[in-house]
């Protein structure tokens, strides 16, 4: 029944971008664990508060699922979605 469902039939592919407010991030890594595509990782650098903040290690893999933003305890992540 669904065997013909693919992108060639006009289904839009979604591209996402997870943007982290590095000044507010405490580096808890909950977002890193929540990302199914390993987009986020803790940076080697530290922010002004001395925390290793989350950053997009593989930004091209982001689908805009918003898992990272939903689980962030400090609401430091905004996810943008766009059709490709």
Protein Blocks (a to p, Z undefined) as FASTA:
>chain_A
ZZmgcfknopacddddddddfklpgolommmmmpmnlmaccdfbdcfkopacdddfblml
pgolommmmmmmnlpaccddddZZ
